[in-house]
């Protein structure tokens, strides 16, 4: 059904084009993906680590994977000009950071499953620009790096080389909770948080539910979610067990 496939972006995947293995591409690819999301292409992503150029340095690769785990299409794909192929195990000193990020993606699978269904039914993006979610806040209109996953999770990836802190604007009209510390922040302000190479700054929006797999999966073809941890208002955690 070619016509149906063209009308429904959840039936196929596409990518943001052949990108370069550099820091600028990491940042600009986010804006490209968000633009594609607004154009009705929900199921997409970019080549993680970059497609063309020299092998990405370790810090860049870690940061790109930390962003890539939130893209509906997660694919490490390259044709490097220095006779290398970009793979996670090429970065021995950083494999722990890469592994932890990928494991976190697997825990988000229940949420992504629901967002894929939402995109199928409504056309709403999975990886959504701030200006789309918070249309009444003009401070979100120019934001091209931070984004929302669905209505619940604000992602503020670190995309600057050597960064020690990350500045994040929290939209007006909501309370946001640091995913890790559960600290509450009133919206309508800019905060600055310390970051390390392991950091993936995340904020849960008040009044929303973030379903996550309680069991760690590694292969979606052979494993399934046995139970979900529902993160709601960040300090409240309830477990909903699969009746099956």
Buried (B, 14 or more C-beta within 10 A) or exposed (E): EEEEEEEBBBEEBEBBEBBBBBBEBBBBBBBBBBEBBEEEBBBBBBBBBBBBBBBBBBBBBBBBBBBBBBBBBBEBBBEBEEEBEBEBEBBEEBBEBBEBBBEBBBBBBBBBEBBBEBBBEEBBBBBBBBBBBBEEBEBBEEBBBBBBBBBBBBBBBBBBEEBEEBEBBBBBEBBBBBBEEBBBBEBEEEBEBEBEBEBBBBBBBBEBBBBBBBEEBEEEEEBEBEEBBBBBBBEEEEEEEEEE
